[in-house]
Amino acid sequence: MKPTTVTRYVDVPPDVALDLITDLNKLAEWNAGISRVLEAPAVLTPGQEWVVEVVALGQRWPSRSRVIALDTQ
């Protein structure tokens, strides 16, 4: 699968933007392809994984992701 990158500019401080996109329990609120979060770690650190339910083309399936790196500086 080819990696996809999307760039968006938002008018908020960097720490607010990072908090928004790393709050796994809110993924379904801003990502239309995710219907719900099935599993999420208590703390998001490198190596942690989470599972969401993806909905597309009339299908549903679980999708697992893993944090490779997280630079909060």
C-alpha positions as CSV (number, residue, x, y, z in Angstrom):
1,M,0.0,0.0,0.0
2,K,1.4,3.4,-1.0
3,P,1.7,5.8,2.0
4,T,-0.5,8.9,1.8
5,T,0.3,12.3,3.2
6,V,-2.1,15.1,3.7
7,T,-1.2,18.6,4.8
8,R,-3.6,21.1,6.4
9,Y,-3.0,24.4,8.1
10,V,-4.9,25.3,11.2
11,D,-4.9,28.5,13.1
12,V,-4.2,27.1,16.6
13,P,-1.0,26.8,18.7
14,P,1.1,23.7,17.9
15,D,0.4,22.0,21.2
16,V,-3.4,22.3,20.6
17,A,-3.0,20.8,17.2
18,L,-0.9,17.9,18.5
19,D,-3.4,17.2,21.3
20,L,-6.2,17.1,18.7
21,I,-4.6,14.6,16.3
22,T,-3.1,12.4,19.1
23,D,-6.4,12.0,21.0
24,L,-7.2,8.5,19.7
25,N,-10.7,8.5,21.2
26,K,-11.6,11.5,19.0
27,L,-10.4,10.0,15.7
28,A,-13.9,9.3,14.5
29,E,-14.9,12.9,15.1
30,W,-12.6,14.3,12.4
31,N,-11.8,11.3,10.2
32,A,-14.8,10.3,8.1
33,G,-13.3,7.0,7.2
34,I,-13.3,5.8,10.9
35,S,-16.6,4.8,12.5
36,R,-15.2,4.1,15.9
37,V,-12.1,3.3,18.0
38,L,-12.0,-0.4,19.1
39,E,-8.8,-0.4,21.1
40,A,-6.6,2.5,22.4
41,P,-3.6,2.6,24.7
42,A,-3.9,4.7,27.9
43,V,-0.7,6.6,26.8
44,L,0.5,7.3,23.3
45,T,4.2,6.4,23.1
46,P,6.4,4.8,20.5
47,G,5.5,1.1,20.0
48,Q,1.9,1.5,21.2
49,E,-0.9,0.3,18.9
50,W,-4.5,1.1,18.5
51,V,-7.4,-0.4,16.4
52,V,-10.2,1.5,14.7
53,E,-13.1,0.4,12.6
54,V,-12.8,1.7,9.0
55,V,-15.8,2.1,6.8
56,A,-15.5,2.5,3.0
57,L,-17.1,1.2,-0.1
58,G,-19.9,-0.4,1.9
59,Q,-17.5,-2.5,3.9
60,R,-16.2,-2.4,7.5
61,W,-13.0,-3.7,8.8
62,P,-10.6,-3.3,11.8
63,S,-7.4,-1.4,11.1
64,R,-4.4,-1.5,13.4
65,S,-1.9,1.3,13.7
66,R,1.4,1.7,15.6
67,V,3.3,4.7,16.7
68,I,6.7,4.7,15.1
69,A,7.9,8.0,16.5
70,L,6.3,10.9,18.4
71,D,8.1,14.2,18.6
72,T,6.3,16.5,21.0
73,Q,9.0,19.1,21.0
